[in-house]
Amino acid sequence: MLTINEDDIRLQQSAADKAVAIQDIAKSLTSKNLVESGYVQGMLNRESQNSTFLGNGIAIPHGTVDTRSLVNNTGVAVHHFPEGVDWGDGNTVYLAIGIAAKSDEHLGILKQLTKVLSADSVEDKLKQAHSAQQIVSLLNGEAQLKADFDASLIQLNFPASDMLQMTAVAGGLLKNTGCVENQFVADLVTKSPTHLGQGLWLVASDTGAKRTAMSFVTTSNQCEFEGETVKGLVAFSANSNLHQSMLNILTDTVSSGEQNKLLQSNQESLIALFTGEESLVSSPVEASDNSAVFTIKNAHGLHARPGAMLVAEAKKFDSKITVFNLDGEAKPVNAKSLMKVIAMGVKHGHQLQFSAEGSDAKEALAGIGKAIESGLGEG
């Protein structure tokens, strides 16, 4: 699989505009003998057809299908622009990954970027990066980009009889997921939790915190702490300030008096609330009027341009639309998210199952089917 390593990265680059940036990147690809000199025109043509900006300060300029014959070897040239380059439409690029690919090898890089493109702090980290190792660490997901919170950090209806047990469980969840060391749990149980009202409590520690994360525990028993009811406990391991967005959500919930709603939520609702990630089914759905399977005919799969065309078609409809690659390993994703659609690594001949929920669900599936049949802008 095509990946990015430190030797691919040129630090401290600058460019007056994206055309100059693309030309410079093409020169790097040429100097590495990855492409012939004419490949640059394909990169500029691709950019004029559809922006290669992905989000979070990252772009992936690459050639058109008809310039793939100019590719000698598959590879990348990565230019770091700490001052940023105007990529159009109000977008600024701090890292441009120039791709030379004979086929669909570049889909591996798009998968690699999935976590990076969904985190809020990436742009600042890219601007501040001063080594190739830092950038590779970011792109590989080794650097923590957002606070951890998933099903493994949630324990609902635990039969706790007091706050000590609640705190121990909350700390244990963080320990079991590798977010903290033993001293974190030992320190957490000595803390005096803060009552947020309606039986919801908060506790935190930075002692022995390896990653910033949040755990959530509720109890099925009737118990009290300092004369107040205990129904649930939120615990933070603070290795950085990445938990601030979750803390803000918690503050807003308390300010609006919706603690009980939070305490009565299921795992999926809690994850959606604090991470912004909607819960999707983890496997294909049974065939119905609101689902359909289409085969991708594009010779090189869903790279940037056909992927963008597919997402643009999905966005025409109000319905919630998810897509599952029946021939891949990825879970269902939001069909209106370019980053997530491309990251599925869809190749020629792959079957995609679309599911739509909403007033125009049937129209959405028909429109998507027609767009795929027509080649998603590639004939």
N, C-alpha and C positions, 0 to 999 in steps of 0.2 A: 504494500500500500504506500502511495506517495505521502511522505511526511515532511515536516520542516525541521531542520537542524540548525545549529549555530552558524555553520559555514555558509548557509543560504542568506544570512542577514547582513545588510549594510546599514550601519547606524548613522545618525546625525545627517540625514539627507535633507535637501530643501528643493522646492520647485515652485515656480511662479503660478502654475495652474496644473490641472490634471493632465492636459495634453503633454506638457513638458515632463511631468512625472512618469507618464506611460512610456514616453520615448526613452527616458533614462533607464527605466526598468527593462525595456526591450534590449537596450545596449548590454545590460548585465546578462540577460538570457543569451544574447549572441556571443558575448565574451566567454561564457561557460560552454559554448558549442552546443547549447540545447536547441537553438533555432537558427534558421538562415536570416539574413538581414531584412528580407521583405516581410517578416512576421509582424513587424511593428505596425504596418498598415492594417493588418487584420485586427490587431489590438485596438487601434483607433476606431476602426469600423465597428467593432463590437460595442465599444463605448457609446458610439453615436446611435446604435440600435436600441440599447437598453443599458442603463447605468449598472456598473458592477459593484456599486456600494452595497454592502450587506448590512451595515449597522455597527454601532459602537466603535466608530472610527476606523473600520476595516473595509477595504475594497479588494476585489480579486480580478484585476484586469487580465484578460486572456484573448486569444485570437478567435476568429470566426471558423466555422466548420471548413470552409474552402481554403483556409490557410494551414490546416493541419498537416498538409504535405510538406510544409516548411519546418516541421518539428523533427529534429534529429534524435533527441532523447527527451524523455519525460523528466521534468524537474521544475524547480521554482527559483525565483529571485525575489527576495523580500527587502523592500526599502522602508526604513523607519523615518518618519517625518515628525520630529518632536514639536515643530511649530505648526504642523497641520497643513493640508492642501485642500483648497476649495474644490469639492467634487460635484458641485452643482446641487440645485434644489435645497440649499441650506445645509448640506452635509459636509462635514470636515473629516478628512482621512489622515490618520496618524500612522497607519501601517498598510502598505499596499503589497499584496502578494501576487506577483506576476507568475502566471501559470503557463507552462508549455506542456501540452498533453496530446498524445496521438489518438487517444480514445477517451475513456471515461475515468482514467486514473485519478483525475483531480477531485472526484467525488469523495475520496478518502480525506482530503483536506477539509472539505465542507463538513464532513462528519466531525473531524477534529475540532472545528470551530463552534460546534453546537453550544457548548457550555459558555464559551467566551461571548457569544452573541446574545445570550439571554441574561447576562449579569450587568448590573447598573454601574459598577465601578471601573469597567475596563478602560474607557477612554482616558481617565486620569492616570491609570497605571501605565498605559502605553505612552502617554506624554512624558511621564516621569522616568521611564525605563532608561537605564544608562549602560546596559550590557545585553549582548545577544542571548546570554543564558536566562536573563529575566524575561525576555520576550518569549523564548521557547517555553519556559515554565508557565507563562500565561496561556499560551496557545494550547499547551498539553493539558491544561486544567489542573496543574500541580499547585499553582498559587490559588489560594481560596479567594473567590470573587463575591460570594454572598454567604450569609449565615446558613448553616445546615438546619433543615427541618423537613423530615419526611415521616413515613409511617413507623419507622423503627424508633423514632423519638417520641412516640405517642403511646400512652397507656391509659385506656379508658376503663372506668368502673373497677379500679383495683380495690380489694377489700382492706384498705388501710384503716386503722383505728385511731391514729394520731398524726400530728404534723411531722414527727420524726420519721415515721415510715414513708410518708408522702415525699419528704425531701430525699430520703435514701433511694427511693424508686426513681425519682427525677434525675438524681445524680448517677444512678446505675445505668439508666438509659444512655446518658451522655458518655459514660465510661465504656459501655458495651459497643458503642459505635465508633470508638477510637478518638472521640473529640477531646477527652480529658484523661488525666492520669489519676492514680489513686488518691493523691493528696487533695485533688479537687473535691472528691466526694467527702473526704474527712473534713475539709473546710466548710463545705456547703451545709452539713448537718449542724454546724455551730452557729450559722447565721440566723438572725431573727427575720423571718419573712415579713413582707409588707402586705397588709390587707388592702385589696383593690375594691372591695365591696361585693355584696351578694355571694360571699363564700369563695371568691377567687383571690388567690394569693400570688405573690411574686418574690423570687429569691434569685441571687446571682453571685458569682465569684469569678475571679480571674486567676486564682491560685491553681497551678497545674493544668491550665486550659491550653490545649494544643490547637484547637480549632474553635472558631466562634460558632455557637449553635444554640438552639432552643429545644427544650423538652417540655412536654405537657402531660400532666397526670390528673385524673379525676378519681374520686373514691365512691364506692357503692355504699359505704357505711355512713352513719351519722357520727361526726366527730367535731371537736372544737379546738381552737387554739387561742389562748388569752381571752377566753369568754366569747369568741366569735366563731361562727360556723365555718367549717372547712369543707369545700366541695371540689376545689381544683387548685392546682399549683403550676405556675409557669416558672421554669428555671432557665437561666442563661449562663453559658460559659463564654466569658468575654476575653478572647484572644486579640481582638481588634474592635473597631467600631462598626463592623459589618452588621451587627444586630440592631442598629439604630432604626432601620425601616420597619422591622418587626415590632420594636418597642413603640414606634409611632402608631402602628396599627392597634396595638394593645391599648395605648393611651386614648385613641379615638373611640375604641370600643367601650372603655370605662367612662369616658366623658358623655357618651350617648346613653349610658345606663343599660348596655346590652350584655352585661357579664353573664347572665343566665343563658342567653342565646348561645354564647360561646361555650359555656359549660355543657350544653346539651347537644353540641355539634358532633358529627361523626368525623372519622379520620379524613375523609375526602374533603369535607367542607373546611376543616381546619387548615389543611394543606393549601387549598385554593385561596383561603383568606390571607394567610401569612406569606405565601410565596408567589401568588398570582398565577399559579399553574393550575389550569382546570383539570379535574380528574377525568380521564378518558378510559374507556374499556381497554383491557390489556390484550384482547384477542379479537379476531374478526367476528362480526355480528352475523346472525342468521339472515339469509336473504329475505328481503321484504320490499314493499313499495317504496320505502325510504332509503334503500341501499342499492348500489349497482357496482359492477366490476368492469373495469376498462383496461385494455392492454396498451402499454406505451409503445408507440411505433417509432419514435425518434431514434435514429441510429446510435446516438451517444447518450441516450437516457435523458433524465431531467437535470441538465446543467443549467446555468444561470438564466439563459433566455427563455427556453420552454417552461422552466420552473416559474419564472415571473409571469408568463402568459397564463399558466394554469391558476396561479394565485389571483391574478387580475380577474379571471373569469369567476372564481369562487366569490370574490368580493362584490360582485354585482348583485348578489342575493342576500337577503336578510337572515336566512336560515343559518344555524350553526352547522358547519360542515367539517367532518373529520375524514381522514384518509389513512388507510392501512396498506402497507406494501406486503402483499401475500407471498412474495418471493424474497422478502428480506427479513432482517432480525428486529427492525425498529418497531416500537409501539405505535399505535394510532396517534396522529398529530393533527393540529389545527390546519385545515387546508387553506386558510387565509394568511398563514405565516410563511413567508418565503424562506426564511432561515430554516424552519423545521421541515418544510417540504423538500428542500434541496438536501438537507442532512440525512434524509431517508436512504440516499444512495441508489436511486431508482435507475436501472439500466434498461436497455432495449429489450422488449419482450416481457418485462415485469408486469404483473397484474396488480392493479390498485383497486381496493374496495373503498368506495365513498359512501358515507352515511350522512344524511341531512335531516335536521329537525327544525321545523318552522313552517310558516304559512306558504312559503314558496319552495318547499323541499323538492317536489317533483320537477319543477322548472329548473332548479339548481342542478339536479342530476342530469337532466336533459342537456342543459347548456354545457356542463363539464364534459359530457360524453361527446358532444359535437365538436368541442374545442380539441379534445384529444384525437378524435378521428381526423380532424383537419391538419394535425401535425404540430399544433401549438406554436404556430408562427414559422415552422420550418418546412412547410409543404408536405 
